[in-house]
C-alpha cells in the first residue's frame, strides 16, 4: 500500500512493503532517486536489523543460529499500517513464531 503524507510544501510517499520512502517533494522539487529498474529499482529501503551481509548468511544470538539475508529482512516484507494521518504514519512488523 502506498501512503501519501503532506504538510505545507512537503509531501512524501511511503510503501507499507518494506516501509520504503519512495518520494520526498519539498517546494515542488523531488529529492528521491527515480528508482529506474535498469540501474536500481529502489529508492530508500529500510535495512534492518543490519546493513551489509553476514559471513555465510548466518549469525549466532544467545547460542541460537539465525539466517539473515543481505541488508536484513524488513525491506522485503509487508508492514501493517497501525495508524495514519495526513502528516504521519506508523508501521509495525509482527514478530515471527
N, C-alpha and C positions, 0 to 999 in steps of 0.2 A: 504494500500500500504506500502511496506517495502522500506525504503530509506537507502542506504548504503553510508557512508561518510568515507573518508580516507585521512590521512595526515601523511606522513612518516611512522613511526612504529605504528601509532594509527589508528584503524578503529572502526566504530560504525554502528549499525543498529537501526533505529528508525521506529516505525509504525505510520502511519498517524492516525490510530484508537487510540485515547487516547494520542497521542504523546508519546507513551511509548518507553523508551530506552530498547531494547531487548538484545543488545550485545555491549560490550566495550572491545576491544582487544588491549593491549599495549605490544609491544615487543613479540608478539606471545602468550601471556597469556590472557585468557578470565577472566574478572573481575566480570562479572554479574552472578547472581544466574541462575541455569539451567532451571527454570520455570517448574519443574516437577509438572504436574497437580494433581498427587496423594497427594502432600503436599500443593502446592500453585502455580497456573499456570501463575502468573505474575512475571515480573522482577522489573520494576521501574515505576509503574503507576503515572501519574500526578494527584495529589489530589487537585483540585481547585474547588471552592474557599476556601475549608477548609479540614482539616484532622479530622476525628472523626465523631461523629453523633450529631444531634440536638435532644433535648427533643421533642418527638412526630414527629420528622422528618420535623419540620416547623420552620420558623423564620419570624420576622416582620422587614421590611425595609421601612422606611418612612411611617409607618402605613399600609403597604400592606403585606399580608401574602404570603409567598413562601414556597413550599415544596422542600426539598433538601435531596437527598439520602446520606447515609453514604459515607464519603470521597469525597463529591461533585459530579459533573457530567461530567467533562472533560474526565475522564478515560474511559467513556462508550459512547463516540461519535466520529464520523469521522471528522477529521480536514482537511481543504483544504491546499494543498501544494501551497503556494504563490510563492515561488522561491526555487531553489536548485542549488547547485554546487557540485563538488566533495568533498568539505570540509565543507559545511554548508547547512542548510535547514531552511526555515521559514514556520511555520504552522500557520493557523488562524482559529478562531472559529467565525462563523457568528452569530450576535445577533438574538435571537428568538423574533418574534412578532413585 
